[in-house]
Amino acid sequence: MGAIAGIDEAGRGPVLGPMVMAIVACEPKDKILLQKMGVKDSKLLTPKKRNDLFRLIRKHFAHAIINVPVDEIDKHVDGKTSSLNRLEAITSGKLIRRICEKTSVSKVILDLPSKNKESYIKDVREKLSFPENAIPITAEYKADLNHIEVSAASILAKVTRDKALKTMEKKIGVQIGSGYPADPNTIKSLDENFKLLVKEKLVRMSWKTTKELIEKHAQRRLGDF
């Protein structure tokens, strides 16, 4: 029959850092292993449990992970012919190609970021070289809660992104928090270390938060005169 593969992302909304997308393929008979391991949507797990599951999932299941850098995100968000949804679709297509090189896949389940399901799946298929009926692809809201393969992918994506942020914090010696605009530590760091974070290619220049901060700094400079 072939494995069922699930795709999810981490870091779609942050103003700092990459977006990470992952795919995990699971044979129907092996779903029970994921259940026994305690796999569920990454947001429902403690950091320690996520890290433990990260190692187990990578050890026992075919998978692939793609780190989408800040400049690639900006290119699609600010581009006239693209969007963040399209970038996710393109990356999903790449993940499907990669997983098909590792194992036989009978179905792919996507966590849906778009209001237009059919258009989103079409964008995903544009990056695939095999016929439309070769592998069924479905997408739905909250797939990370409802499908354990997608939950497993959410764990790989979340842990990979968190590790990337921690590595960058050690490199530059600056606390950057979660990277989300709602995080006061992130906004404080962005305000105080803006040039450094831009230099390290951590800042999403296309984000409203960033544009407002640039305007704020410009007004500060004008106030000096």
N, C-alpha and C positions, 0 to 999 in steps of 0.2 A: 504493500500500500504506500509506503513512504512516510517520512516524518511530517509533522505539522510544525511550521515555523512561525514564531511570533516576533514582531518588531515593536520597539518602543524607543523613546528619546529621554534624555535628561538635559536640562539647561536650555530649554526653548525661550524662557522669559528673562533670564538674567541680563544685566547690563555689562557684567564682567565675565570673561572666560568663554570657553568653547561650548558648543552644543555637542553632545555625544549621542550617537544612535547605535543600537545593538540588535542583533537577531539571534535567536536560539531555536534550534530544531530538536523536536522530541518525538520519538516513535510513540504511537498510541499506548503500547504496552508499557512504556517507561514513565507515563504520567504519574503513576503511583509513587515512583522514586522522588519526583519533584514535590509531591504532596507530603511524603514522609520527611523530606528535608526541611519542610516548613516554608516553601516558596510562596510568596504573595507579593502584591504590589509593593515596590520598594518604599513608598511613603508610609507604609504600615509597619515597617521594621526598624529596629534600633540599628545604629551604625555598626555595632559589633556583629549583629546577626547578618546584616547586609554583606559585610566583609567575609564572614564565614561562608555564606552561600555563594558569593562571588567565586571563591576558590573551588567549591564543589561543582558548580554549574560548568565552569570552564574545564574542569577535569573530566566530567561525565557526558557532556553534551556538545554536539557540533555547534559552533557559534562564530560570529564575526562582529567586530566593533569598529566604528568609524568615528574619528574625532574631527568635527567640523570647526575649523578655525574662525576667529573673529572676522578676518577680512573677507572670508567667503560668505559669512552671514550678512555683513554689510553690503556686499555686492548684490545680493538677492533682495534684501529689504529695501535698499535705495534704488534698485533697478526698475526701469519703466516696464519691462516685460517679464518680471519675475516677482517672487514673494517668499516669505519664510515658509509658507505651506509648500510651495513648489520645490524649495530647497530640501525640505523633508522628503518629498516624493522622490526627487532625484537620488537622494541618499538611500532611501528604501530600496530603490531599484538596484543600486550598487550592492547593497547587503544581500539581496536575493540572489544576484549573480554569484556572489562569493560563497554563500551557503550551498548553492547548487553544485559548486565545485567540490564540496566536501561530503555531501550526502544526498540521497534521493529525497525530494520534497514533493508531497502530494497536495499541500495547501499552505497558504500564507495568510496570517491574520495581522492586520495593522491597527495600531491605536490611531483613531481618526482625529486629525487636527483641524479639518476643514468642514464647512457647512455643506459643501457639495461633494458627496461621497463618490459619485460616478466620475466627476472631473478629476478628483484626487487619485483614484485608482488608475485612471487613464494616464495621468502624469507619471505614475509609478511604472506602468507598463512600457512607456516610451523608452525607458532605459534597459529594457529586456530584449534579448535577441531571439527568444523562443515564441512560438505561436500563443495567441491569447488563451486558447483552451488547454494548453499544456499544463499549467498550474493555476488552479483557482485562487484568486486573491480577493479577500474581503476586508472591510474596514468598518470599525464601529467605535463609538464613544465609550470610554471607560473599559476598553479591551484589557487594560492592565489589571483591572479588578476581576474581570469575568473569564479570562483565559490564562491558564497557568504558564503557557509558553511565552505569552506577552509579559506576564509578571516576571518571569526569569530574565527576559531581555531588559526589563526596567531596572533590575538589580545590576546587571552588567553595565548599563549606561550610567546609572547613578554613581556607582562606586568608582568607575573610570573617571568621571568628571570631578568627583570630590578629590581623588588622588592628584589629578592635574592641578587643581587649585592649591592643594597643600604643597606640592612640589614647587609651584611658582612662588608661594609665600616664603618658602625657605630660600629660594634663589635670590629674591629681591629684598628680603628682610622686612616685609610689610604685611600686616594683617589685612586681608581683603574680605573676610567674612564669606557669606554664601554666594555673593555675587548678584543677589536679587535686589531690585530697587526698594523693596519693603524692608530690607535689612539695614538698620541704622549704622552698623559697623561698616557695611559696604559703602554707603553714601558718604560717611565720614572719611573713609580711606580714599574714595574717588575724588572728593573735594581737596583733600590734603596732598595727595600723591598723583594728581592727574597726569602730569607730564611723564612721570616714570611709568605709570600703568599704560599710557598710550605707547610709549617707546617699547614696552615689552609685549605689545599687541594683545593686550587684555581687554581693552575698552571697545564696546560696540558703538561706533560713532553714529550709527543710524538710529540709535535709541533716543526716545524723547527725553529720558533722564539725562543723557549726555548732552544733548542740544541745549537743554535748559541750564545745565551747569556751565557750558561754554558761554552762554549769554550772561549768566550771573557773573562770571569772571571778567567778562568784557565790561560790564557795568561797574565793577569794582575798580578796574583800571581807569575808566573815565572819571570816576569819582576822585581820583588822585590829583586831577588837574584843577 
